[in-house]
Amino acid sequence: MKSGQIICVCGAVMGIETLSNTIECIQCKTAHDISHFQETVTCKDVPKIDPYAEVKVLMAKIADLLPKEDENE
């Protein structure tokens, strides 16, 4: 059983109590490999699975929702 805290790249702090070797951030859904987990770590210490993949998708969705600037004005 691994227990403690991990701080995600998005800033979310998660408590860990798991038997698994991976944990997914509750906020941005980044998956973290915690097989070498020790006490409190930040994402920078933990192998990541493209931490910005979700952010890129969200940024594209936000860009689509923003009003388009009219270049003819």
PAZAPA-4460 file (N, C-alpha, C; in steps of 0.05 Angstrom, whole numbers, plus 32768, in hexadecimal, padded with zeros to 4 digits):
% residues 73
    n_x    n_y    n_z   ca_x   ca_y   ca_z    c_x    c_y    c_z   seq   type   mol
   8011   7FE8   8000   8000   8000   8000   8012   8019   8000     1      M     A
   800D   802A   7FEC   801C   8043   7FEB   8009   8059   7FF6     2      K     A
   8014   806A   8007   8003   8080   8011   8014   8099   8014     3      S     A
   8008   80B0   8013   8016   80C9   8014   8008   80DD   8002     4      G     A
   8017   80EF   7FF6   800C   8103   7FE4   801C   8105   7FCB     5      Q     A
   800F   810D   7FB5   801D   8113   7F9C   8012   812E   7F93     6      I     A
   8023   813F   7F89   801B   8159   7F7E   801D   8158   7F60     7      I     A
   8006   815C   7F53   8006   815A   7F36   8011   8173   7F29     8      C     A
   8017   8172   7F0F   8020   8189   7F00   800A   819F   7EFF     9      V     A
   7FF1   8197   7F02   7FDC   81AB   7F01   7FD8   81B9   7F1D    10      C     A
   7FE7   81AF   7F31   7FE6   81BB   7F4B   7FD4   81AC   7F5F    11      G     A
   7FC5   8199   7F55   7FB4   8189   7F67   7FC5   8178   7F79    12      A     A
   7FBD   8177   7F93   7FCB   8166   7FA6   7FB9   814E   7FAB    13      V     A
   7FC3   8136   7FA7   7FB3   811E   7FAA   7FBF   810D   7FC1    14      M     A
   7FAD   8102   7FD1   7FB5   80EF   7FE4   7FB7   80D4   7FD6    15      G     A
   7FCB   80C4   7FDC   7FCE   80AA   7FD0   7FCB   8095   7FE5    16      I     A
   7FB9   8083   7FDF   7FB6   806A   7FEE   7FAE   8055   7FDA    17      E     A
   7FC1   8047   7FCF   7FBB   8035   7FB9   7FCE   801E   7FB8    18      T     A
   7FC6   8008   7FAB   7FD7   7FF1   7FA7   7FE1   7FF2   7F8A    19      L     A
   7FD6   8003   7F7A   7FDC   8006   7F5E   7FF7   8015   7F5A    20      S     A
   8002   8013   7F42   801B   8022   7F3C   8016   803C   7F2D    21      N     A
   7FFC   8041   7F28   7FF6   805B   7F1A   7FDF   8068   7F29    22      T     A
   7FDF   8083   7F27   7FC9   8092   7F33   7FC2   80A8   7F1F    23      I     A
   7FA8   80AE   7F1C   7F9F   80C2   7F09   7F97   80DB   7F18    24      E     A
   7FA0   80F2   7F10   7F99   810B   7F1D   7F7B   8110   7F1C    25      C     A
   7F6F   8116   7F33   7F52   811A   7F33   7F4A   8134   7F24    26      I     A
   7F5D   8146   7F21   7F56   8160   7F15   7F5B   8160   7EF7    27      Q     A
   7F73   8159   7EEE   7F7A   815B   7ED1   7F7D   813F   7EC4    28      C     A
   7F79   812A   7ED3   7F7A   810F   7EC9   7F95   8105   7EBE    29      K     A
   7FAB   8113   7EC6   7FC5   810A   7EBF   7FCB   80F0   7ECE    30      T     A
   7FD6   80DC   7EC0   7FDD   80C3   7ECE   7FFA   80C4   7ED7    31      A     A
   7FFE   80BC   7EF0   8019   80BC   7EFB   8021   80A0   7F03    32      H     A
   8039   8099   7EFC   8045   807F   7F04   8050   8083   7F20    33      D     A
   8045   8075   7F33   804E   8078   7F4F   805C   805F   7F59    34      I     A
   8067   804F   7F46   8074   8036   7F4E   808D   803B   7F5F    35      S     A
   8099   8053   7F5C   80B0   805A   7F6D   80A9   8070   7F81    36      H     A
   8090   8070   7F89   8085   8085   7F9B   8092   8084   7FB6    37      F     A
   809A   809C   7FC0   80A4   809E   7FDB   8099   80B7   7FE8    38      Q     A
   8089   80B4   7FFE   807E   80CA   800D   8071   80DE   7FFA    39      E     A
   8079   80F8   7FFD   806D   810D   7FEC   8080   8113   7FD4    40      T     A
   8075   8112   7FBC   8084   8118   7FA5   8075   812C   7F93    41      V     A
   8082   8139   7F82   8075   8149   7F6D   8077   813A   7F53    42      T     A
   8067   8141   7F40   8067   8134   7F26   8082   8134   7F1A    43      C     A
   8092   8148   7F1F   80AC   814A   7F13   80BE   8132   7F1B    44      K     A
   80B7   8126   7F31   80C7   810F   7F3B   80BC   80F4   7F30    45      D     A
   80A4   80F6   7F23   8096   80DE   7F1C   8093   80DD   7EFE    46      V     A
   8098   80C5   7EF2   8095   80C3   7ED5   8078   80CB   7ECD    47      P     A
   8075   80DA   7EB8   805B   80E4   7EB0   8053   80D9   7E95    48      K     A
   8039   80D7   7E90   802E   80D0   7E76   8023   80E9   7E6A    49      I     A
   8031   80F6   7E58   802C   8111   7E4D   8019   8122   7E5E    50      D     A
   8024   8130   7E71   8014   8140   7E84   8003   8155   7E76    51      P     A
   800B   815D   7E5E   7FFD   8173   7E51   7FE9   816A   7E3C    52      Y     A
   7FE6   8150   7E38   7FD3   8146   7E24   7FB7   8150   7E29    53      A     A
   7FAE   814D   7E42   7F93   8157   7E49   7F91   8175   7E47    54      E     A
   7FA5   8183   7E4F   7FA5   81A0   7E4E   7FA2   81A9   7E31    55      V     A
   7FB1   819D   7E1E   7FB0   81A4   7E02   7F94   81A0   7DF7    56      K     A
   7F86   818B   7DFF   7F6B   8185   7DF6   7F58   819B   7E01    57      V     A
   7F5B   81A1   7E1B   7F4A   81B6   7E27   7F4F   81D1   7E1B    58      L     A
   7F68   81D8   7E15   7F6F   81F2   7E09   7F61   81F4   7DED    59      M     A
   7F62   81DE   7DDE   7F55   81DE   7DC4   7F37   81E2   7DC6    60      A     A
   7F2B   81D5   7DDA   7F0E   81D8   7DDF   7F07   81F4   7DE7    61      K     A
   7F18   8200   7DF8   7F13   821C   7E01   7F16   822F   7DEA    62      I     A
   7F2A   822A   7DD9   7F2E   823C   7DC1   7F16   823B   7DAF    63      A     A
   7F09   8223   7DAC   7EF1   8221   7D9C   7EDA   8230   7DA7    64      D     A
   7ED9   8232   7DC2   7EC2   823F   7DCF   7EC5   825E   7DCF    65      L     A
   7EDE   8268   7DCE   7EE2   8284   7DCE   7ED7   8291   7DB5    66      L     A
   7ECC   82AA   7DB8   7EC2   82B7   7DA0   7EDA   82BD   7D8D    67      P     A
   7ED5   82B8   7D73   7EEA   82BD   7D5F   7EED   82DB   7D5A    68      K     A
   7F05   82E4   7D59   7F0A   8301   7D54   7F05   8306   7D36    69      E     A
   7EF5   831A   7D31   7EEF   8321   7D15   7F06   8332   7D0A    70      D     A
   7F15   8327   7CF6   7F2C   8335   7CEB   7F24   834B   7CD8    71      E     A
   7F0B   834D   7CD1   7F02   8361   7CBE   7EFC   837C   7CCB    72      N     A
   7EFD   837D   7CE5   7EF6   8396   7CF3   7F0D   83AA   7CF1    73      E     A
***
